[in-house]
Amino acid sequence: MFCHRIVWIAVVMFSAVPGFSNDLIDPFAAKKFETREAERGDWSFQDGVASVVSDPVLYKKYSNHGPILKWAVDCSQGKTVFGMKPSGCQRVVFTLNGDGHVFRISFINPEKAMSPWQKKSKSRMIAWAEKSSKTNKGDSLQPKDFPSLGALDDKWTQVSVDIHGDMASVAIGDFRTEIQHAAMQREKAQITISFASGSLQVRDFMFQENK
């Protein structure tokens, strides 16, 4: 029994080391973590939870971009999982980046809109088969029953994006969908979670490379 426990602890320690087999677990135990950056807000890391309140002054300073978490990791093929609890947010955005944006999940609450055009926005996913730009807005994907941000407000929800080849399996709470798109085969080197308005808590973040 004791020997088995030692082996299990060793496996957990290795999987939590950034850069080891491109697997990544962020315990949110401290402000500094080798592959993570926390920007555009006064992020707190305590009891395994990263949290911050959106600052309107900083939002304007950063050209209407709110607080963001960034992880540098080869996430071209693999599974990203995290739990989130948005409170009063206008939007929460998960993005995989490479040469520009590659794949994005954009949760929107039009009731918290800060401009007229935002009132017409809906939660969706966006995939870019080629480099994103002002002219290449990507392909908008809105599966049936895709959850709105309002339905997730003040609740812990697990988000999972699992990429195999040109397929992505996406799970958001009880919602499930599969996407086939050329974007999934593009190289990806950064994972980000950002939001606007309100506050956001994030926990249980991990990325596991598909071997």
N, C-alpha and C positions, 0 to 999 in steps of 0.2 A: 504493500500500500504506500509506504513512505517513498520508495523508489519511483513509483508511477507518478507521484505528486511532483517530485523533482524534475522529471522529464517534462511534465506539462508546463511547469513554470518556465523552464528553459525555452520551450517553443513560444510561449507568449512574449518573453523578453526579446527573442529574435524577431518576431513579427512586428514588434513595436519600434524597431530600429529603422529610421528613415534610410532609404536607399538599399535595404536588404531585399533582394529579389523583386524590387519595385513594389513591395507590399508596404502599406503605410497605415499606422494607427495613431491618431492624435488623441492623447488622454485629456487634453485641455487642463493640464495640471499647472501650467505656468505660462506667463506671457511670451516667453521665448521658447521656440520649438524650431528645430533645424530647417525644416522645409516649409514652414508656415509664416505668412505675414498677416498682420491684422492692422487695417488702415482705416482712415476717415472716420474715426470715432474712438472713444475711451473704452476699449474692450476690457472686459473682466473675465478671468479664467479661474473658476473655483468649483470644487466638488464635481469635476468632470463636465462642467458646462461653460461654454463661451457665451457671453451676453453683452449687449450694448444697447443704448438708446440713441436713436437717430437725432443728430444735432442740426437744426435748421440752418445755422450759420455755416457749419462745415458743408452741408448739402449744397448751398449756394457757392461756397468757395471752390468745391470740386465739380462745378458745372452740372449741378443737379444729379450728382451721383452720391449715394449713401454709403454707410459703413460696409466694409468688405473683408472677407477672409480669403486668403490665397494659399494654395499648396503647389509647390513645384515637384512634379513627379511624372514619369512617363506613364500616362494613363490612356495610351492608344487603344489597348484592348484590356478590359477588366471590369471589375464591379466596384462602384462607389456607393457607399451607404452612409446615411446620417439621419439623426433625428432633429426636427426643428419645431419651435414653438413661436409663431409670430403673434404679436399683440398690436392691433391697430395699425398694421402696415398697409401701405398702398400697393407695394409689390415686393416680392422676394424672387431672386433670380439665381438659378444654378447654371453654371456654364463650364464647358470643357473647351479650352483654348489650345491652339497650336500656332499655325501661321494665321493669326486672326482668330475670330470665333469659329467654332466647329459645330457644337451642339449646345442648345440652351433649353431650359425649362423656365418659363416666365409665369409666375403666379401673380394674378392681378385681382385687386379688389376695387372695382370702379366706384364704390360708395366712398372711398377714401381719396378719390381723384383730386389732384392739385391743379389741373388745367382741363379745359373743355374736351380736348382730344383724348385725355386719359379716361373720361367717362364712357367712351365707346370701346375701350380696350377690353380684351378678354384673355383669360389664362390660356396658354398655348405652349407648344414646343416649336423650336426653330432649328433647322439643320442646313448647314452650308456644304454643298458638294465641292465648292471651290472657295478660294480666299474671300472672306467677308470684306465688304467695302460699302461706300455710300450708294453705289448702284446695285451691288449684290446684297439684297436684303435677306437672302436665304429662303428656304421653303417653310411655310407656316403649316404646322400640324396640329389639328384640334380634334382628337378622337372623341367619340360620344362619351358623355358623362365625365369628361376631364374635370377634375375638381377646381373650384374657384378658391381664391385665397380667403374670402369671407367665411367659407365653410370650414376652414382650417384654423380660424382665429382662436387664440387662447387654448389650443390643443396641441399636445405632442403628437407629431406625425412622422413616421419613418418614410424616407425617400430612398429609393434604390434604382440605380441605372447600371445595367449589366450588358456590356458590349462584347459580342462575338462576331468577328468578320464584319459583314455589312448589316448585322442585326443588332438592335438594342431592345432589351426587355426593361420596361419602366414600371415601377411600382410606387404608388403614392398612397399610403394608408391601405385601404381595401381596393383601390383602383389599380387595374393591371392593363397594360397594352404592350404590343410589340411593334417595332418600327423597322422597316428595311429601307436603308438610304445609304448612298455613297459616302456621306459624311462620316459614317461609323468607321470606315477604313482609313481615314486620314490620320496622320500623326497628331497626337495630343500631348501636351507637356505641362498643363496647368489646370487645376480645378479651382473654381471660385464660387463663393456664396455671398450675395450682396442683397441689400434691401433699401427701401425708402419709407420714411415716416415710422412712427411707433417704435417698437423695440423687438428684438429677435434674440432667441436663445437657441444654441446649437449643441448637440451632444452626440456621442457614439459615432464619431467620424472615422471612416476607414476606407482604404482603397486596396483591392486585391487583384493582382495581375492574373489574367487567364494564361495558364501555362500551356 
